[in-house]
Amino acid sequence: MLARQRQAIILEEARRTGAVRVSDLVERLGVSDMTVRRDLDVLASRGLVEKVYGGATSVASHSTDEPGFEAKSVRQLEHKQAIASAAAGLVRPGTAIGISAGTTTWTFARALDAIPGLTIVTNSIRVADVLRDSSQPDRTVVLTGGVRTPSDALVGPIAVQSLRSLHLDLVFLGVHGMADGPGFTTPNLTESETDRALVEAGRRLVVLADHTKWGTVGISTIAELAEASAVVSDDELPDDARRTLSEHVGELMIAPTKRHSGAGG
């Protein structure tokens, strides 16, 4: 098989599923690990895929593009883990919290295992799966109903109705993008309505967003920047983003990644 043929197959698969893994491509194409990685380098150099650890993801370019959960779950892993750890420090035992769908909030949910007495409301199938496996016997998990999206969120009138009757201490929101003006956004119109209902159910809003979310704008606004009591991001967030967020949100928390926390130490 010619290199161009392999690359066309890889690109088609990345666009279809949102992400490809080197190990899967080696088996499917019958070539070496090195050959697959060279093909990914070529596609990445043309801006057609984004290389990540162990593979590549498709490149979103429009305000309505919505990568699937698997595609997003392999991006910025170290940053998401740092954000999750910092955000977990905001949660007190015995409180009621809301968690939106997304891979950053999914990582955050995994960091809550040591906190007792939580009541957690979520519209994320993935988050609910993590929470159901908790070692805490006194944990209550409420999963809203609704229609499933590519990010494994439950959205629509049923989800919105169930959220409107709730009163939560904290809501942790994952977003597709954040920017001055549009605020916190998503590429899914129906999901934005559900997320807004979740935000309205909470006394305080905490947005979890790694540095790559800055400047990205989805088609629909979930909340304005000023509605966030806190934004938790990572230490690669650009200076202009830090200035803007510090002016608008209640608190900007920067979570150190291993790469930076170990520097000079």
C-alpha positions in Angstrom: 0.0 0.0 0.0 1.3 3.4 -0.9 1.9 6.1 1.7 -0.9 8.3 0.3 -3.3 5.4 0.5 -2.4 4.7 4.2 -2.7 8.3 5.1 -6.1 8.6 3.4 -7.3 5.6 5.5 -5.9 7.1 8.7 -7.5 10.5 8.0 -10.9 8.9 7.2 -10.8 6.9 10.4 -9.8 9.9 12.5 -12.6 12.0 11.1 -15.1 9.2 11.5 -14.3 8.3 15.1 -12.5 11.4 16.3 -9.3 9.7 17.2 -6.9 6.9 16.1 -4.4 4.9 18.0 -1.0 3.8 16.7 -1.5 0.2 17.9 -4.8 -0.1 16.1 -3.4 1.3 12.9 -0.4 -1.0 12.9 -2.8 -4.0 13.1 -5.2 -2.7 10.5 -2.6 -1.5 7.9 -0.1 -4.3 8.5 2.9 -1.9 8.8 5.3 -1.0 11.5 4.8 1.3 14.4 7.4 3.6 12.9 5.6 3.8 9.5 2.3 4.7 11.2 4.0 7.4 13.2 5.6 8.9 10.0 2.2 8.9 8.4 0.8 10.8 11.4 3.6 13.3 11.2 2.8 14.0 7.6 -0.9 14.5 8.4 -0.1 16.6 11.4 2.2 18.8 9.3 -0.7 19.5 6.9 -3.0 20.4 9.8 -5.3 17.5 9.2 -4.8 15.7 12.6 -3.4 16.6 16.0 -0.8 14.2 17.4 -1.4 13.0 20.9 0.2 10.4 23.1 -0.3 7.0 21.4 -2.0 8.3 18.3 -3.8 11.4 16.9 -7.2 13.2 17.0 -9.1 14.9 14.3 -8.9 18.7 14.0 -12.0 20.7 14.7 -12.3 23.9 12.8 -15.9 25.1 13.1 -18.1 26.4 15.9 -20.4 23.4 15.6 -17.7 20.7 15.5 -18.1 18.3 18.4 -15.4 15.6 18.9 -16.5 12.4 20.6 -15.6 11.5 24.1 -12.8 9.1 23.1 -11.2 11.8 20.9 -11.2 14.4 23.7 -10.1 11.9 26.4 -6.6 11.6 25.1 -5.9 15.3 24.8 -4.1 17.3 27.5 -4.1 14.5 30.0 -1.5 15.9 32.3 -3.3 19.3 32.4 -6.7 17.8 33.1 -5.3 15.7 36.0 -3.7 18.8 37.5 -7.0 20.8 37.1 -9.0 17.9 38.6 -6.8 17.7 41.7 -7.0 21.4 42.3 -10.7 21.5 41.8 -11.3 18.6 44.2 -9.8 20.8 46.9 -12.9 23.0 46.6 -15.3 20.2 47.5 -16.3 19.8 51.2 -17.8 16.6 52.7 -21.6 16.5 52.8 -22.2 19.0 50.1 -24.4 18.7 47.0 -22.6 19.3 43.7 -23.4 19.3 40.0 -20.9 18.0 37.4 -21.4 18.6 33.6 -20.4 16.2 30.9 -16.8 16.3 29.4 -13.5 14.7 29.7 -12.1 17.2 32.2 -15.1 16.8 34.5 -14.8 13.1 34.1 -11.2 13.3 35.3 -12.4 15.6 38.1 -15.0 13.0 39.2 -12.2 10.4 39.6 -10.5 12.8 42.0 -13.5 12.9 44.4 -13.2 9.3 45.7 -11.8 10.3 49.1 -14.5 12.8 50.0 -17.5 11.4 52.0 -21.1 12.3 52.1 -21.5 13.8 48.6 -24.7 14.1 46.7 -23.7 14.5 43.0 -26.0 15.4 40.1 -24.7 14.9 36.6 -25.9 14.6 33.0 -22.8 12.7 32.0 -23.0 8.9 31.6 -19.2 8.7 31.9 -19.1 10.7 35.1 -22.0 8.6 36.6 -20.1 5.4 35.8 -17.0 6.7 37.7 -19.0 7.8 40.7 -20.9 4.6 41.0 -17.6 2.8 41.5 -16.8 5.0 44.5 -15.5 3.5 47.7 -17.7 5.9 49.7 -20.9 4.0 51.0 -22.8 7.3 51.7 -22.5 8.8 48.2 -25.7 9.6 46.3 -25.5 9.9 42.5 -28.3 11.4 40.4 -28.1 10.9 36.7 -30.5 13.1 34.6 -32.5 11.6 31.7 -32.3 13.0 28.2 -30.9 12.4 24.7 -27.3 11.3 24.4 -24.8 13.5 22.5 -21.3 12.6 21.0 -19.7 13.7 24.3 -22.0 11.2 26.2 -24.0 14.0 27.8 -27.7 13.6 28.4 -29.5 16.7 27.1 -32.9 18.0 26.2 -36.2 18.8 27.9 -36.2 15.9 30.3 -32.7 16.8 31.6 -33.6 20.5 31.8 -36.8 19.8 33.7 -35.0 17.6 36.3 -32.3 20.2 36.9 -34.7 23.1 37.4 -36.0 21.6 40.6 -32.6 21.2 42.3 -30.5 23.4 44.5 -26.8 22.7 44.5 -23.9 24.1 46.5 -21.4 24.0 43.6 -21.5 23.3 39.9 -18.4 22.1 38.1 -18.7 22.9 34.4 -16.6 21.6 31.5 -16.6 23.8 28.4 -15.6 23.5 24.7 -14.2 27.1 24.7 -13.8 30.3 26.6 -13.2 33.8 25.4 -13.8 37.4 26.2 -17.2 38.3 24.8 -18.7 34.9 24.0 -17.9 33.6 27.5 -18.0 29.8 28.1 -19.3 28.1 25.0 -20.2 24.7 23.5 -20.7 23.4 19.9 -24.0 21.7 20.8 -27.1 23.9 21.0 -29.1 21.4 23.0 -26.3 20.8 25.4 -25.9 24.5 26.1 -29.5 24.7 27.3 -29.0 21.7 29.6 -25.7 23.2 30.9 -27.4 26.5 31.6 -30.0 24.7 33.7 -27.3 23.0 35.6 -25.5 26.4 36.2 -28.7 28.0 37.4 -29.2 25.2 39.9 -25.9 26.0 41.7 -25.0 28.7 44.2 -21.5 28.8 42.8 -20.1 28.0 39.4 -16.6 26.5 38.9 -15.4 26.2 35.3 -12.7 23.5 34.6 -10.8 24.4 31.4 -7.3 23.7 30.2 -5.2 26.3 28.4 -6.3 25.1 24.9 -9.9 26.2 25.6 -8.9 29.9 25.6 -9.9 31.6 22.4 -12.0 28.7 21.2 -15.6 29.7 20.5 -18.5 27.2 20.2 -21.8 28.2 18.6 -23.7 28.6 21.9 -22.9 30.4 25.1 -23.5 28.5 28.4 -22.5 31.4 30.7 -20.7 34.7 30.7 -17.2 34.9 32.2 -18.5 37.0 35.1 -20.9 34.2 36.1 -18.0 32.0 37.2 -17.1 32.1 40.9 -13.9 30.4 39.9 -12.0 29.1 36.8 -9.5 26.3 37.3 -7.0 26.1 34.5 -3.3 25.0 34.1 0.0 26.7 34.1 0.2 27.0 30.3 -2.7 29.4 30.2 -1.4 32.5 28.2 -0.8 35.8 30.0 -3.6 37.6 28.1 -6.1 34.9 29.2 -5.0 35.2 32.8 -5.4 39.0 32.7 -8.9 38.8 31.1 -10.1 36.0 33.4 -8.8 37.7 36.5 -10.7 40.8 35.6 -14.0 38.9 35.1 -14.3 35.8 37.2 -14.4 35.6 41.0 -11.1 33.7 41.2 -8.6 32.2 38.7 -6.9 29.1 40.0 -3.8 27.9 38.1 -3.0 24.2 38.6 0.7 23.3 38.3 1.5 20.5 36.0 4.3 18.0 36.7 6.4 19.5 33.9 6.3 23.0 35.6 6.1 22.1 39.2 9.4 20.2 39.0 11.3 22.9 37.2 14.1 24.4 39.2 13.4 22.1 42.1 
